[in-house]
Amino acid sequence: MPEGFLQDHFDAGFFGAADQAFTDGTTNITKLARRLAFDPKRDFRYADLTGVDFSESDIRGWDFTGADLRGAHGIGVKMDDDPLIDGADVEGSLFALRAERRALLLRHPELRPEVNRRASMYWSDAALWTDDQLRKSGPVTLEKAALVRAVFSLMTVPDSRAAMVPFMGRALAGKREYHDFLMHLFASDGVSGHVGRNAVMQLSQNFRDEPGAFGVLKRIALDVRHDGILRRWALEGVLASCFFSDAVTDIMQASVELNEDGRRAFVGAFAQRFGKEAHEAVKSASGKYLDLPLRLTYDKAMKLAEGSLSREKREYGWRDAPPAFSDKRAEGKKGRAQVIVEHLERLQEAGLPITFASDIALLFQTDEKRPETQKRDEDRRNTGGVILQDLTAQSG
């Protein structure tokens, strides 16, 4: 973007409004557009909207002509049956199934009356018709599958959509169709009931490396309104996704609201990004990942070291496993505690919410200096990094 572009095209009032728009932390795009005085019929044409979260927004009447909507996603979105997306790239987005229906009806306009009629079926009729198309009337052709997907994408009655879902597997010819079906399902129905729970599991297991699906999983995992089991399934997908690093900050901020299993799983996934030794350092004496927020004391560090040595001994007992830490200091209990603290310090610097009690300094002092250090640090809270810097300065 050329230097001064924004200043040339927007006055000072716009930037003031932008500051105010985000003060309450809302991510609802409808509210943000209103606060910024955007015109939905003009200002989103040809816009870069890749990966945008439209959850709980009302985007009826918005014009997305020519926009880049790849990976755009949302839960409980109010949108037009036939949105303005001419020339838009909707790959992997909540718009994909609607775009497919539009393309089908442009190629076969004679199908439009039937699609419109079938989309208003009562739930029992919807189930019978779908079963007939996909099972009873012979082999499922590409034309039949496309017709069923088109009807489903236009159907607005939740009970009728739910009645079609058990039969839809036969209408989803490949992974891409299945993904787009799920994205449409979340946008239309949100996360509710048996269908919603199964959809979360499918996203988590099969589509967590898709940008739009990852966005849905992240929102569910961080939304305290959902039950713990649902959030855990979603979080498992987030932690295992190739996009995990994109969610670290958000999960960090919400870590207090996650359940214990979720917090521990997050710590393990976070540490794994820093190598196998950092991953070992965040395991408790019992082998579980540490819980957040973590305050590390001298005694806690020694217990972590003892647990790590015990696990390593068990590993050697039945297979030729390499040592957990390459540092020679880690062969003894106190040295291993030092190595664990240093790895945890790295993770703290990367953003993991860890604090270090002042008595951690005792691990890095010789015995003759220990009383002096203990007295100096009495009732003082510090971080591992500052403590280590202090010790370096003293030794110099």
N, C-alpha and C positions, 0 to 999 in steps of 0.2 A: 504494500500500500504506500503511495507517495507520501512524503513527509508533509504534514499539514493538511492531509485530505479531510480528516474528521473535522478539524477546526474550520475548514473552508465550507463544509456542507452542513454543519450543525452549529447552532449558536450556543452561548454559554448556558442558556436555560435548559437545553437538552441534557448537558452533562450534570447539571444540578438535579434534574429529574431522574437521571440514571442512578445517581448516588442514593436518592430516596427510594427508588424502586426496589432495591435489594436490601433495605435496612432490616426487614423482618425475616429475611432468609427464605422467602417464598421462591419456589421453582415453578409455580403454575404459570404457564406461558400466556394464558388468557389475561391474568392479572398483570403480568409484566408488560404485555403489549398495550394494555389500557393505560397503565401508569406512564409509559413512555410515549403515549399518544401516537402509536403506530396505527396505520390504516390497514386492517387485515385484507382488504380487497386490492391493495396495491403494494405494500411494503414487503411482502413475502414472496413476490414473484421473482424467480431466478435467484433466490437466496440460497446460501449454504446452510442447510438445516440437518446436516449429517449427525446422526445419533441423538437428535433432540428428544427430550422426554415430554410427551404431550399428556401425561397422566392427569386425570380429573379436570381436563380443560374442555372448553366448548369452542370448537373450531369450525362450527357450521358457518358457511358463507365465506370462508377464507379462500384466497386464491393462491395456489402453490404452483402456478404455471411455470414450467422450466426449472423448478427448484431442485436442489440436490437433497433428497430425503432418505438416502441410504441409511439403514439402521435406525431410522426414527421409530419410536416405540411409545407405548403408553398403556395405562390401566384405567379402564372406565372413561373412555374418551367419547365426547359427544361430537359426531362428525356427520357430514352429508353422506347419503347413500352413493351419490355420484360426485365425489369431490372434484374440484378444479385442479387437476394434476396433469394437464396436457404438456407433453415434453419433459415431465419431471422424471428423475431417476428414483424409483421407489424400491429398489432391490433390498430385500430383507427387512422391509418396514411394515408398519401396521396398515399401509395403503396398498400393499402388494396384491392382496386378494381382490380388492375392488378394481385395481388396475387390470388384473387378469380378466375379470368379468367384462369390463368395458371393451377390451381387445376382442374377446369372444363375440360379443354382440355386434361389434363393427364388422367382423368377418361373416357372421351369420345373423343378420338382422331378423330373420324369420323366427329366431328363438326368443326374441324379446317378450312377446305376449305370454309364452309359457313360463319364462323365468319370473316375470312379474306376478303371474297368477299363483305359481307355486310358492313364492316368497311369503304369501299371506295365508298359507295353510294353517289349519288348526293342528295342535301338537301331534295328535294321533294320526292324522292324515300325513303329516310330514314324516313320521316314522315309517308308515306303510309305504309311502312313495319312495323314500330313500332306500328302504330294504329291497323294494322291487327293482329299482334301477341298478343297484350294486350287487344283488345276489340272485334274485329269482328270475330275472329276464335274460339270463345267459351271461356270457363273458362280459367283463367290464372293459368297454372300449375307452379310448382317450376322449371321445366325444361325450360319452355318458359321464365320465369322471368330471370333465370340465363343466358339464351342465349342472351336476350336483353341487360343485364348488361355487358356481355362479349363484345358484339359489340360496345356498347357505350364506354367502356374502351379502345378500340383499335382505335376508330375513331379519326382522326387528323384534319379534316376540321371543323373549328368553326361553319360555317353555318349549316352543317349537324348535329353536336352535338346539336345546338340550336333548330333545328327542332324536335329532339327526346325528348327534355326536357319536353314539355307539356304532354307527354304520359307516362313519366317515373314513375309517382307515383304508377301505377299498377305493375311495375316491382320491386318495393322496398317493399319486404314482411314484413319487420320489421324496428324497429328504427335503428338497427345496419347497415342495408343495406342503409338506407336513409342517415345516417351520412357519410358512406364511399363514397356514391355518391357525396355528397356535397364537401367532401375533395378532391375528384378527380376533380370536376368541378373547384374549385379554383386553383388547381395546373395546370390544363390544360388551362383555359381561363382567369384566373385572376379575377378582379372585374370590370365588364363592362356591360353596358346595363341593360335591364329589368331582364334578368336571374340572373345576378350578384347581383342586388339589392334584389331580392327575396331570393336569397341564403343567403345573410347577415342576413336578417330578420329571416330566419329559424334557422340559427346557433345561433343567439342571443336568440331566444325564446325557442328553444328545445334542444340545445346541448352545452350551455355555460359552463356546468360542465364537459365536455369532454376535456382532455388536449390539443389535437390537434386543436379542434374547438376554444378553448379559445385562443390559440396562434394566429390563423387567425384573430379573433376578435380584439385582442390587436394590432396587426400590422395595421389593417385597422383604428382603432380608433386613432392611433398615426401618421398616414401618412397624412401629410398636402396636398398631391396631390389629395386626395379624397374629394368629396364635403361634405359640412357640415352635410347634412341629413344622408348620408351613415355613416359618422363617429359617429354621434349621436346614430344610431341604434347599431353600434358595441360597442360603449362605454356603452350603457345600459346593454348589455350582460356581458361586463367585470365587471361592478360595481356590478351586481347581482350574479356573479359566485362565487363558492366556492374557486376558485383560485385567487380571487381578490388581496389577500395579496402578491401574486407573481408578481403583476404588479404595485404595489404602487410606487416603485422607478422610474420605467420608466415613469409612468404617471406624477409623481411629476416633473421630468425633462422637460416634454413636456407640463406642465400645461399652460404655457404662450401661446402656439400654439393652445390649445383647444378653442372652442368658449365659450361664457359666460355660456350657459346652461351646457356644458360639465364640465367646471370648478366647477360650483356650485354643480352639481351632484356628482362630485368626492369628494368634501369637505364633503357632506352628507354621502356618503358611507364610507369614511375614518373615520369620527367621530363615526359612528355607531359601528365600531369595538371596541370602547372604552366605550360602554355602553350608556344607554338612556340619562343620564345627559350630557355627552359630546355631544351627538347628538343634544340635546336642545340648548347647548351653541353656536353652529355654525349656528343658525337661526337668520336671520336679523329681524328687527322690523316688517317687513311685513310677516314674516314667511318663506321666501325663504332662502335657504342656502347662506352663505357668499361667496363672490367672491374672487378670488386670483389674485395677491398677496394681502394680507391683512395687513394694518398697523392700529393698534388699539390705539386710543387716549382715554383720559378721557371721552370726550363728546360721542364718539362712544360707549364706554362701558356702559355709562348711558342710551343711546338710546336702546341698546340691552337688558338691564335690564328692561326698561319700556315696550318694546315690549313683552318680555317673560312674565312679570306679566299680561299684557293685555290678552295674549293668554290663560294663566292659568285661568284667571277670566272667560273668555268665555267658557272654558272647564267645569268649575264648574257650569256655568249657565244652562247647559242642561244634564249633567251626573255627576256622583260621581267619578271624576277623581282624582288620587293622585297628590300631588304637583310635579312640574317639577324637583325640587331639594330637596334632603333630608336635606341639611344643613339648620339649623335654621336661619342663616344670610340671606338666600335667601327670607325671608318673606318681607323684605324691599327693596326699590329700590337700595340704595347704597350697601347693603349687597349682593343683587343678582348680582350686577355688579362685586363685588369682587369674588364671586363664579364663574361667567362666565369667568373672566380673568384667574382664576386658572385652569379651565378646558382647556382653550385655550393654556395656558402655557404647559400643559401636551401634547397637540396635537403638539405644536411647538417642544417640545423635541423629539417627535416621528417622526418629519420630515416635518410637514405641514408648508409651507412658510408663517409664521406670524411674524411680528415685532411689538414691543410695544413701543409707544412713551413714553418719559420720564415722562409726566404728569400722566401716569397710577399710579405712586407712590402715588399720592394724594388720591386715593381710600383707601389706607391702612394707612394713617396718621390721627392722631387726628386733630381737628380744630386748636389747638394752634401751632402745628408743621407745618401746611400746608404752610404758607408763607416761612418759612426757607427751606423747601424741594423744593418748587417751584423755589426759587432763586438758590439753589444748583444745580438743574437739568436743569436750563435754557440753551437752545440750545444744550442739550446733548441727544444723542440717546442711548437707552439701551434696554435690553431684560427683559421680565417679571421676569425671573429667577434671574438675577443679581439684579434687584430692590428689590425683596423680600429678597434676601440674605443680601443686604445692610440694609434694615429695621430691619431684625432680629439682625444683629450685633449692630445696634444703640440701640435697645431696651434692649440688654444684657448689 
